[in-house]
Every structure is written in structure tokens, then in C-alpha cells.
Amino acid sequence: MPPLSQPADVWAASARQQLRAEIAHSIDDPFHWDLYNRIGPGCELLGPVHGRDVVDLGCGTGRTIAHLTHHHGARGTGLDSSPAMTELAAARFADLQGLSFVTADAVDHLAQHRNVYDVVLSRFGAVCFAHPLLLLPLVAAALRPGGVFVFSTMAQHGDGTPASAYLSISPTPLPQHDGSTVTVPRRILSRSLWERMLSRDFVVQHVQRLVPPRSPGAPRSSRWPAGSSAPCAADLQEATRYEPARTHPP
């Protein structure tokens, strides 16, 4: 029987594009939670990460988790479903101690790793693509008591349409090496919906809308979504794992 063929990595072209975009940045550069990595808070939302187990869900080419490992002393795991992303990340940061990259679906990985992480983060990563009603309880279960979950998502569509108040899917085109596009399901959900879903397993600590300013008269750049008259806003959420109050026998 011939071996089963592996599905094509639809993120391969995006991996190369992301790596080229990051060439000018080093792992010492701070990161932010907005779509353009320019404004708002940074890694301080994660709390102290030195010596703690941190996983980045949808790590891409790895710069965020590499920064936390190299500059802040975290024990880092970069997780991505794209082999191209994790291969590029592993090659780029091969000499960095305390950092590993795993190719896996976020839901599958978390289901097999319970109570092992102190911090879970996602910057426009797996949280935007996995089904949240499956993912969020697994994130909570993967966190140790008092663990922190911080993530950012798009607060609107590229054309300015508001995020959905329902669990709907927003098809997102991905460029391929041959010039074609492949559509992947993405979830662009309202802040209130995220908060309701989080409340089942987390205590929400911080919520912030990140809206990058645009200079009057500034030329349109490829950094701004096509057809958009303004930069895309992002929603940032910080939560801790919910711990039910303990009752003591009389």
C-alpha cells in the first residue's frame, strides 16, 4: 500500500514572507500586541517569566517566544501547525538554549499537555483559527494554578467591518507559492463574545482596544490592509485560570 500523502502546508508562502518582514528585527527588540507590532503594552502583561514554562500558540517564525526565552529567561515552546513555520523558526534560533519548536495543532497539543504551562500566549495565532469552545477549556487545563493567558485578535475585518458577535467564520485568503490563494477559516469575534467565552474557565484581568494611529497625509503602505481607509484595530485580553474557592470542612 503506498504511503499516504501529506497535506500541503498552506502557510508555507506566508512563512517566507513573515521571515523576510522580520529580518530588520532582532530577538532583543520588544514586542507589542497590536497587528503591526507598534503600540500598547508589551511582555509585562505576562508577568515574570524567568524560569517559567511559556508556550506561544501559533508562533509563526518564532521571534516572540525567542525574545521571551533569550531576553527574559523563559523556558519557551513555540507551537505552530505549519511545518514551514516551525522549520524556519528552529533553524533561525537553533543556538538558543531553553527554546523548542513543535509542529502540531494547538487543540491536539493542549489536550495532551495538562497542567504544564505557566503562561500561554497568542498574537494573532491559533486563537484566531481554532474553535474557541474547544481551545479555551484546553488552555485553562494546560495552565498550572495561577497561570496567565494573554492573546490578541483582530477587532475588525480588513475593510473596517466590525467583528462578529456570533461564532461565525471569516474566510481569509492565503497566498501560495504559485501565485494562487487558498482560503482558511478565521474567527474575527467581538470583545464581548470573547469575554463571555473566557468567563467559563478564566478570570479576565485586562481588556484593551489597540488602534494604531495614522499620520494625516501619510502615503498608503502595503502594511495597511488593501481597501482599508484606516489601520486594523486589535483586541487584547489578559486572563488567569479560574480557581474555584476552596471550602474547608467544619
C-alpha positions in Angstrom: 0.0 0.0 0.0 1.5 3.4 -1.0 2.2 5.8 1.8 -0.5 8.4 2.5 0.5 11.8 1.0 0.9 14.6 3.5 -1.5 17.6 3.1 0.1 20.7 1.6 1.3 23.4 4.0 -0.9 26.3 3.0 1.1 28.6 5.3 4.5 27.9 3.6 4.5 31.1 1.4 3.4 33.2 4.4 6.2 31.7 6.5 8.8 33.0 4.0 7.0 36.4 3.8 6.9 36.7 7.5 10.6 35.8 7.8 11.6 38.5 5.3 9.5 41.1 7.2 11.3 40.3 10.4 14.9 40.5 9.0 15.3 44.0 10.4 14.4 42.9 13.9 16.4 41.1 16.5 15.1 39.0 19.4 16.2 41.8 21.7 13.6 44.1 20.2 10.5 44.4 22.4 7.1 43.3 21.0 3.6 44.7 21.2 0.2 43.1 20.9 -1.2 45.1 18.0 -1.3 43.8 14.4 1.6 46.0 13.4 3.8 45.4 16.5 3.9 49.2 17.2 1.8 50.3 20.2 0.4 49.3 23.5 1.8 47.2 26.3 4.4 44.5 25.8 5.6 41.4 27.6 4.9 42.9 31.0 1.3 41.6 30.7 2.7 38.1 31.0 4.2 38.8 34.4 7.6 37.4 35.4 8.5 34.7 33.0 12.1 33.9 34.1 12.3 30.1 34.7 8.7 29.6 33.8 7.2 27.4 31.1 5.7 29.6 28.3 4.0 28.4 25.1 3.2 30.6 22.1 0.2 29.2 20.2 0.7 29.9 16.5 4.3 31.1 17.0 5.0 31.7 13.3 8.7 32.1 12.7 9.3 32.3 16.4 10.6 35.8 17.2 8.1 36.4 20.1 8.9 33.2 22.0 12.6 33.6 21.2 12.5 37.1 22.7 10.9 35.8 25.9 13.4 33.0 26.2 16.6 34.9 25.3 15.8 38.3 26.9 13.6 37.3 29.9 14.7 33.8 30.7 11.6 31.8 30.0 11.5 28.1 29.1 9.9 28.6 25.8 7.8 26.4 23.4 6.8 27.7 20.0 3.9 25.8 18.7 2.6 26.0 15.1 0.6 23.8 12.8 2.7 24.8 9.8 5.9 22.7 9.3 7.3 25.6 7.3 6.9 28.0 10.2 8.5 25.7 12.8 11.3 24.6 10.5 12.3 28.2 9.8 12.0 29.1 13.5 14.1 26.2 14.6 16.8 27.0 12.1 16.8 30.7 13.0 17.1 30.1 16.7 19.0 26.8 16.8 21.6 28.2 19.2 19.2 29.5 21.7 19.1 27.4 24.9 15.7 26.7 26.6 13.6 27.0 23.5 11.9 24.3 21.4 9.5 24.3 18.5 6.7 21.9 18.0 4.7 21.3 14.8 1.2 20.4 16.0 -2.4 21.6 16.0 -3.0 23.7 19.1 -6.1 21.8 20.2 -4.3 18.4 19.9 -1.2 19.6 21.7 -3.0 21.2 24.6 -5.2 18.1 25.1 -2.1 16.1 25.7 -0.3 18.7 27.9 -2.3 19.4 31.1 -1.1 21.5 34.0 2.4 22.0 32.4 2.5 25.7 31.4 2.7 28.9 33.5 1.9 31.2 30.6 0.1 30.7 27.3 0.1 33.5 24.7 -1.1 34.0 21.2 -0.5 37.1 19.0 -3.0 36.6 16.1 -2.1 32.9 16.2 -4.0 29.8 16.9 -6.6 31.6 19.0 -7.9 33.2 15.8 -8.2 29.9 13.9 -9.1 27.2 16.3 -12.7 26.8 17.5 -12.7 28.8 20.8 -15.2 26.5 22.6 -12.7 23.7 22.1 -9.5 25.7 22.6 -10.2 27.8 25.7 -11.0 25.0 28.1 -7.8 23.2 26.9 -5.8 26.3 27.5 -7.2 26.5 31.1 -6.4 22.8 31.6 -2.8 23.2 30.3 -2.1 26.1 32.7 -0.8 25.5 36.2 -2.8 27.2 39.1 -2.5 30.9 38.7 -1.4 30.6 35.1 -1.7 33.5 32.7 -3.3 33.5 29.3 -2.8 36.6 27.0 -3.8 36.9 23.4 -4.6 39.4 20.8 -7.1 39.1 17.9 -8.4 41.4 15.1 -11.1 43.7 16.3 -12.4 44.3 12.8 -12.2 43.0 9.3 -9.7 44.4 6.9 -12.4 46.5 5.2 -13.5 48.0 8.6 -16.5 45.7 9.1 -16.9 45.2 12.9 -16.0 41.9 14.5 -18.8 39.3 14.8 -20.9 39.0 17.9 -21.5 35.3 17.0 -19.3 32.3 16.4 -19.1 32.9 12.7 -16.2 32.2 10.3 -14.4 34.8 8.2 -12.7 33.2 5.2 -9.2 34.5 4.9 -7.2 34.1 1.6 -3.6 32.9 1.9 -1.1 33.5 -0.9 0.6 30.4 -2.3 4.0 29.9 -4.0 2.4 29.5 -7.4 0.5 32.8 -7.2 -2.8 31.3 -6.3 -4.7 31.7 -3.0 -6.1 29.3 -0.5 -8.9 30.2 1.9 -8.6 29.3 5.5 -11.3 29.8 8.2 -10.5 32.7 10.6 -12.6 34.0 13.5 -12.9 37.7 14.0 -15.0 37.9 17.0 -16.3 40.8 19.2 -14.6 41.6 22.5 -17.8 41.0 24.4 -18.1 37.5 22.9 -14.5 36.7 23.8 -15.2 37.8 27.4 -18.3 35.6 27.7 -16.4 32.6 26.5 -13.4 33.3 28.7 -15.6 33.7 31.8 -16.3 29.9 31.8 -12.7 29.0 32.6 -10.8 32.2 33.4 -10.9 35.5 35.3 -10.4 38.3 32.9 -7.9 40.8 34.2 -7.2 43.2 31.3 -9.0 44.1 28.1 -7.8 46.8 25.7 -8.6 48.0 22.2 -5.4 48.8 20.3 -5.9 51.3 17.5 -2.8 52.3 15.6 -2.8 56.0 14.7 -2.2 57.0 11.1 -0.5 60.2 10.3 -2.6 62.7 8.3 -1.5 62.6 4.7 0.7 59.6 5.1 1.1 57.5 2.0 -0.7 54.2 1.8 1.6 51.4 2.6 1.5 47.7 2.0 1.4 47.3 5.8 -2.2 48.5 5.8 -4.9 46.1 4.6 -5.9 46.6 1.0 -9.1 48.5 0.6 -9.0 49.8 4.2 -9.0 53.5 5.0 -7.5 53.0 8.4 -5.3 50.5 10.2 -6.9 47.4 11.6 -7.6 47.6 15.4 -6.8 44.7 17.7 -8.4 43.5 20.9 -6.0 42.4 23.7 -7.2 40.1 26.5 -5.4 39.0 29.6 -6.9 36.3 31.9 -5.8 34.0 34.6 -7.0 30.4 35.1 -10.2 30.3 37.2 -9.7 28.7 40.6 -12.9 27.8 42.5 -12.9 28.9 46.1 -11.9 26.0 48.4 -14.3 25.1 51.2 -12.9 23.7 54.4 -14.7 21.1 56.5 -16.1 22.4 59.8 
